[in-house]
Amino acid sequence: MNAIEQELWDYIDGNLNGSEKKAIEEKIESDAGIKSLYEDLVKLNSVFGELDLDEPSMSFTRNVMENVAIVPAPVAMKTRVDKKIIYSIGGFFVISLLALFGYVLYNSNVSMPKFGFNVNLNFNLDQYITPTMLYSFLFFDLVIGLVFLDQFLRKKMHK
């Protein structure tokens, strides 16, 4: 439906204000094409007005509503992705990356210069492990163990 048809329908239905109504009346009087379209729409509107609308019976409406109530509501489909598929795709990519990395290492001619590190790994452990340090470590482990035991027992009590 174009704009002039919409304006003509609004004019026929009486949905226009005074200035818009006068503008449409002037268009109808000045243009023969718009006048013939207006006459066709008036005839169509009168035919629509003469039609009798059939209403369904109350029992029909009740029966339809009862059948609608019986039909279960559609449930959103929950798709479940198989974890094996995800793991196989991930494994394929990991193996591909490792193969590519191995190929690059195999075909590269990288030489590392020799570094002269003289590392002395002789530690005097008796200097660092003292009885105070050992007792502190054991006390800290005991506190952490008691915290975890408390959390475990609280979870068990709530179930």
N, C-alpha and C positions, 0 to 999 in steps of 0.2 A: 504494500500500500504506500503510495507516494504522499507527499505533503498535502497536495490539494484535496485528495480523497479524505485524508484525515480531517482537514478543516471542514469539508462538506459534511462529514459524519457528525462532527461536533456541532455544526450549524443545525443539522436535522434534529439532533438530540437536545438542543437548547443549552449546550455547555459553554457558550461564548458570552462575553460581556458586550456592552453596547457598541464600542468602537470596532471590535473584531467582527461583530455581526454586520455592521454597516459595510465593512471592507469586503466581506464575502458576498453580500448582496450586490455590491458594485461589480465584483468579478463575474458573478452569474449573469448580470444584465449586459456586460460588455463583451464577454467571450461566449461564442456559440458552443464550443466544445465543452466548456465547463458547465454550461446550461444543460446540455444533453446528459452529461455525467450526473448532474444534480437530479434531473428528472428520473434517470435510471435508479439512482440511490433512493429516491423517495418511493418509487414503486417497490423496490426491494424491501424497504423498511415497512411498507404497508402489508406486504405479503408475510413478512416475519411477524407482524402484529396480529394477523389473522390466524396464525397457527395455534393449535391447542397443544399444550405441553402435557404429555402423559406422565403421571407420577406413578411410581411402583407402589404396590400395596404395602401395608405395614408388615404383613407376614413375610413378604419377600425381603424387606430390609432386615427384619429380625433374623431370618434364615441365613442371610449373607453374613451378618455380624456374628452369628453363632459359629458358622464355618470358619470365619477368620480367627475367632478365638481358639478354635481347635487346632489349627495349623501351628506347629511349633515355629518360634522365631528363628530366623537363620542365625547360625553361630559363625563367628569369624573363624576362618580356617587357620589353624595354627600349624605352620610348617615347621618341620623338624629337620635340621640338616644333620646328616650323618657325620660324626666326628672322623670316621675313617677317611672320608673324602677330603676333609680339610687337612688332616695329617698327611695324606698322600700328596696333595698339591704342595703343601709346605715342604715336605721332604724332597720332592722333585726340584723345587727351586733351590733348596740348600745344597743338594748334590750337584746341581748345575753350576752354582756359584763356586763350590769347592773344586769342581773339575776345571772351570775356567781359571781359577787362581792357580791350580797345579800346573796347567798348561803354560801360563805366563811364567811361573817360576822355572819350569823345565827349559823353556826356550830363552830365558834371559841369561846374560853373561855378567852377572853382578859379582864383583870381588870386593871383599871387605878387607881393609887394612888391618894388620895385626896391632892390637892395642897392648901396650905394656902395663898391665895392672898387676901390682904386687899387693894382694889382699892378705892381711893377717887375720885369720879366723880363730886365733887362740884367745878364748875368753876365760876369765877366772870366775866360774859360776858361783863359787862359794862367796864371793864378794856381793853378788846380787840376790842370791836366795838365802835370806836370813830367816830365823824363826818368826820374826814380826811380820815379814812379808808373807810367809806361808800361812800364818794365822789370819791375816787380813784377807787373803785370797779365799780361804775356807769359809770365813764368816760371810763374805760377799756371796759365795755360792749357796750358803745356807739360806740367806735372805731371799735370793732369787727363787730357790726351790720352794720356800714357804709361800711366796707370792703366787707361783704357778699352782701349787696345791690348793690354795684358797680359791683361785679362779675355777679350778676343776670341780671342787666340791660345791661351789655356788651354782655352777651350771647343772650339776647333777641334782641339786635340791630343787631347782626351778622346773625341771622336767617332771 
